Amino acid sequence: MFSGKNILLGITGGIAAYKTANLVRLFKKSGANVQVVMTPDSKEFITPLTLSTLSENPVYSVFSDDGTGEWNNHVELGLWADLFLIAPATANTIGKMANGICDNLLMATYLSAKCPVFFAPAMDLDMYTHSTTTQNIQQLIVNGDIIIDAKTGELASGLVGKGRMEEPENIFNFINEYLKDGLPLSGKKVLITAGPTYEQIDPVRFIGNNSSGKMGYELAEKAIRLGASVTLVSGPTHIEANTTIKKIEVRSASEMYDRVHENCNEADIIIVAAAVADYTPETPSENKLKKTDNNLQIHLKPTKDILASVGELKKDKQLLVGFALETDNEEENAKRKLVRKNLDFIVLNSLSNKGAGFGYDTNQITIIDKSNKVKNYELKSKSEVAVDIFNKIISLLK
């Protein structure tokens, strides 16, 4: 939701300003561009240096910089933003917003903004319940601004009541849900598996494969941008997931099987993109196996088939997508797997195509659906492949 978006964060002079460092971190980690505008009083609670370091941008608080005379253009700031969040929004600033009082850079920027404006009130209990504050908040809502309401809790005065600014994680999630509204997968729950599994031979060694997990992570990222809630069950990878993705880390095929079955019942869309081991050691050694001059034999047993088991449980309104990595009789093998595992469509990868398969940032796929329709795609980045896969999903949902 936030990747590439321009977020303007306005900070006013309340004790809750110290929480904004975490807000900046959350937005930046999700790929947003963050610009901070502070009121002069807010600098008593958190330093511009902290926010500038976290946002990787200069922090503005006055119309012109002392000494240089350089103008901080509030109109450009307001037009730059895709969304404007004022947090904390004190009683003083809320009153100015509601009545068009423009006496600092933050207020001038607010009055110039053309984007959605969110505000998170923060003040003491008596201030929050005062009739003028209530009227001012109602006026902002009538004007079209979006409140992220204060919570009940311990306040700086020592009182306990309503007026505590919502926690940064909840503000982040609130805006994320707002941005999802109207997107193709809004309200949908997507379950995705990604990466390899590691099957232990002994405490030191394992059987694994060359899957990087890139395809699964790209799918998860695309699902988020389309408005879905995403659960990602991931084998061992070095890839970081978007903070709005619920990531469940596993190691073995058995762990992945269990985590998938714990989450598949509530999912609307299930994409099994992980390269799950077909076999696992029958009896892993509790101690490190010592090297000898003799050949080593390891007895393997089949792992549980995650895709087939989900296919057996699939409900009518669920959509199930599988992957097939083939080296021979590719289309024929993929079609058999599609039917055998009760899939809505299968994504075929071929190791014979240069730049496709494990370890690459690109992939070349063929999509085969249960009506036997086959569509071949050119070699593309895995990000673009994820778009193709979700275009197919959305067409089936329609």
C-alpha positions, 0 to 999 in steps of 0.5 A: 500500500505504501510503496512509492507513496509520498507521506507528509507527517505533521508533528505538533507540540504534544508529549506523544510526539516522541512516538513519531520516530516509530511512525517514520520507521514503519512508513519507510520500511514499507517503501514510502517517501516520508517528509516531516513538517514540525511546529516549533513547539514539537521540537521540545519533545523530539529532535528534528535530527532524529526525524531527519535521519529516519526519514532521510529527508530534511525536516521543515518547521519554519518558512525560511531557514535562518542564515540562508534565507531559503524558502520552504514552500508550503504549497509544493509540500502540500501538492507533493503529498499522496497523504498527510498525517498530523500526529499528534494533533493537539487541541491547539492544532485541531482548533486551527485546522477547524477554523483556518488559522494559519500561523506556522508552516504546518498550518500553511501546508495543511491548507495547501494540501490536496490529498487525504488528511488524517489526524490523530488527536492527543491531549489530556482528558478534560481538553479532549472532552471540552465542547470546543474540542468536540466541535472542532473535531466534528468540523474537521470530519465534516470537512473531509479529514479522517480521524484516527481517534484517541484511546483511553489510557494513562495520560501525561497528567496522571489521569486515566481516560480518553486522549492518548494518541493511538499507537504508531502500529495501529495508525499505520494499519488504519491508513493501510486499511483505508488505502486498500478500500476499492482495490481489486482484492480488498477484503480478500485473504491470501495465503502464500508459501515461499522459499525452500524447506530444509530437511535435517540429516543431523544437527549440522547438515540438511537436504535443501534446494536452490529456491531463493523465495523471490517469486513467493515474496513478489506475489505477497508484495503484489497481493498487498498492493491489490488490497489483500490481507496476506499470510506468507508461510516462508521457508529459510530465505534472506528476503525481508517481507513487507511489514503489513504481511503476516510472515510465518517462518518455517524450516521443514516441510512438516512445519510448512504443512502444519502452518498452511493447514492452520491458515488455509481454512480462512483464506480466499486465495491460496498460492503454493509457490514454495519449493517443498522437499519431496523427501526427508530423512527417515531418522535424523541423527541427534549427533553430528555424523562423523566422516569415515572412508565408507559410503554413507546411506541415508534412508528417506521417506516422502514428505506430506504433500501440502498442495494435494492436501489443501486441494482435497480440503478446498471449498467452492469459493476458494481459489487454489494456485500451484506451481510446477517446475519441470524438465521434461514432458513439461506441459503434460506433467503440469496438466496432470498435476493440475487435475490431480491436486484440484487446482484452479490453475497451475504456473509452469516453470521450465529449467530449460528456459534461460533466466527462469527457475531458481536463483534468478530475478526473472522467470518465464511461465506458462499458465494452464487453467482447469478449463485447459486454457494455456497461455505462454508468457515471455521472460520477465522480472519476477515482479512482472510475473506476479502481476500476470499471475494476479491478473489471472486470479482477478479474472477468475474472481470476476 
